[in-house]
Amino acid sequence: MSLLVVGTVAFDTVETPFGKAEHILGGAGTYIGLASSYLTRPINIVSVVGEDFPDKHIQRLKDHGVNTAGIEVVKGGKTFFWAGKYHTDLNSRDTLDTQLNVLADFNPVIPAEFMNCEYLMLGNLLPDVQRKVMAQLPNRPKLVVMDTMNFWMDNFWDSLMEGLKLTDVLTINDEEARQLSGEYSLSKAAKKILTMGPKYLVIKKGEHGALLFGEDKVFFAPALPLDEVFDPTGAGDSFAGGFIGHLARTGDISFENMKTALIYGSVMASFCVEQFGTERLVKLSVEEINSRIKRFVELSQFEIPLS
Amino acid sequence: MSLLVVGTVAFDTVETPFGKAEHILGGAGTYIGLASSYLTRPINIVSVVGEDFPDKHIQRLKDHGVNTAGIEVVKGGKTFFWAGKYHTDLNSRDTLDTQLNVLADFNPVIPAEFMNCEYLMLGNLLPDVQRKVMAQLPNRPKLVVMDTMNFWMDNFWDSLMEGLKLTDVLTINDEEARQLSGEYSLSKAAKKILTMGPKYLVIKKGEHGALLFGEDKVFFAPALPLDEVFDPTGAGDSFAGGFIGHLARTGDISFENMKTALIYGSVMASFCVEQFGTERLVKLSVEEINSRIKRFVELSQFEIPLS
């Protein structure tokens, strides 16, 4: 069923202990689009880039079946740029540069052909922009998934709260869940956040896996223990892409199916971190994905006889 | 099948954000004994205390079916004492005081009736003491599980290495696994540690669950997301008790059964942290344990159709 992705399409410069890659394809919308492309069709994306953005990057999304008609190209504008450097443990990073450029005035316009989306994935963006997207849709999508970050909590609290009321599933990391709720315990944090609007909450814990809360239930998807994490950039967005991609493909938004979606999210994130940027994500095969799903089954499934 | 536990029986003074408990029953041997007592019989313990150690604490172990004939009481001696204070997040703590007392000269003597143990759990102790235990046993147990810590890696490396060669399963936390192997990636750390002697490695990650490595396989058991963690003291030892308790009960040391044992370990640890010291662990019912096992099943089990 149709998936609409709204999120940044951007340039990243990334430095890790393993090397440096400059001005590579990045952005939440890019990672979400690529990761979901292995699971569902059609995928439409709404974003903005500058005139400096190369056609080959847009073509890469098209090659993955993503309809890029909603990517506005601003004449004379420069594309959003982020530069970051990861610490040795790859669990933390410093942002070295952020140039909003065309993102500063981004006013999302949903093409008519995208209007009847059933699944909406709002990548991490200014809460006002996320709400402008929702305001344009004639019908409420079957499922609205929103990602956000601490920066918006610090600076755009009220707008974020309004957006949360329109959201079905919120995906944030553990620190953001603590900040949003004021609770240290993730279990308590989830209870509080689920009173703010979302019916489901996904807490991403990076190498420690992800939790799904909702309907008074909780499910945990592990992260795959990897020999090398090459570049964590985009892992959270790849996770979101795998998550909503599975839901859109199956058209089933039950808690049971969201559990499976969490595993698909973890699978996509585990691929993402294996190489720089989108390098790994652009060349996956169905066999590789299924083989990794099996690794997650082996990693976490057990038989238990009760005494 | 018979389980022999070697580990400290001690006094703890614990301060958490929720309160302070002074001179309460503690020690690795205590937690291992209590946790395993819900799963298997007979359980024999070898340890040492001073004359200051109250009978009621020994009685508590006896009440749980633990044979305490191997607890040496040193005339005029003082019992091992540890005091610690947890930080607000409960994930880190400061050791405020450590008084080895009778532990400084602990020379474990295995009573004749304990000699034919099939399962041996070596709690965190000086590596020399752990090896003295193994040296006394006329037959190698079916399974030797060893716990250790960074302090012994820093100060008794060679003796620890000798002990590891005699060990089947090593249980350590993530930081200790990194220190022991010199590898940051836990997957790489495990590969290296499994060349040092142990055939299986359990890496305890506290609130982030536990990993089991061995036979070129990996399994992950989540930790239960709890509203309140009251006192983490003894969680790792309760985990070890649940783990070896299940293995001793079933007599099955296959990787498949170790997965289940890891879940029992996580269940026992989840109870342990709910109250101060051993308070929660001494009053469990079979119904409570089974009900919590079911929560772990709900938390981590899923159905996945491959595409």
Contacts between the chains, C-beta under 8 A, distances in Angstrom:
chain1	res1	chain2	res2	distance
A	39	B	307	7.4
A	88	B	184	7.4
A	89	B	184	6.1
A	184	B	88	7.3
A	184	B	89	6.1
A	185	B	225	7.7
A	185	B	226	6.8
A	185	B	227	5.6
A	185	B	228	6.6
A	185	B	229	7.3
A	186	B	225	5.5
A	187	B	225	4.2
A	187	B	226	5.9
A	187	B	227	4.9
A	188	B	227	5.3
A	190	B	225	7.8
A	205	B	208	7.3
A	208	B	205	7.3
A	208	B	208	4.2
A	208	B	209	7.6
A	209	B	208	7.6
A	209	B	209	7.6
A	209	B	220	7.9
A	209	B	222	7.2
A	211	B	225	6.3
A	217	B	298	6.8
A	218	B	225	5.9
A	218	B	298	7.8
A	218	B	299	6.1
A	219	B	298	7.5
A	219	B	299	6.2
A	219	B	300	7.4
A	219	B	302	7.3
A	220	B	209	7.9
A	220	B	222	4.3
A	220	B	225	7.6
A	220	B	299	5.1
A	220	B	300	5.6
A	222	B	209	7.2
A	222	B	220	4.3
A	222	B	222	6.8
A	222	B	300	7.9
A	225	B	185	7.7
A	225	B	186	5.5
A	225	B	187	4.2
A	225	B	190	7.8
A	225	B	211	6.4
A	225	B	218	5.9
A	225	B	220	7.6
A	226	B	185	6.8
A	226	B	187	5.9
A	227	B	185	5.6
A	227	B	187	4.9
A	227	B	188	5.3
A	228	B	185	6.6
A	229	B	185	7.3
A	249	B	307	7.8
A	256	B	302	7.9
A	256	B	303	7.4
A	259	B	302	4.4
A	260	B	302	5.8
A	260	B	303	7.0
A	260	B	304	5.2
A	260	B	305	7.8
A	263	B	302	6.2
A	263	B	304	6.0
A	286	B	307	6.7
A	289	B	307	7.6
A	290	B	306	4.9
A	290	B	307	7.0
A	293	B	304	6.0
A	293	B	306	6.2
A	294	B	306	7.9
A	296	B	304	7.9
A	297	B	304	6.5
A	298	B	217	6.8
A	298	B	218	7.8
A	298	B	219	7.5
A	299	B	218	6.1
A	299	B	219	6.2
A	299	B	220	5.2
A	300	B	219	7.4
A	300	B	220	5.6
A	300	B	222	7.9
A	300	B	300	5.4
A	300	B	301	7.9
A	300	B	302	8.0
A	301	B	300	7.9
A	301	B	301	6.3
A	301	B	302	7.8
A	302	B	219	7.3
A	302	B	256	8.0
A	302	B	259	4.5
A	302	B	260	5.8
A	302	B	263	6.2
A	302	B	300	8.0
A	302	B	301	7.8
A	303	B	256	7.4
A	303	B	260	6.9
A	304	B	260	5.2
A	304	B	263	6.0
A	304	B	293	6.0
A	304	B	296	7.9
A	304	B	297	6.5
A	305	B	260	7.7
A	306	B	290	4.9
A	306	B	293	6.2
A	306	B	294	7.9
A	307	B	39	7.3
A	307	B	249	7.8
A	307	B	286	6.7
A	307	B	289	7.5
A	307	B	290	7.0
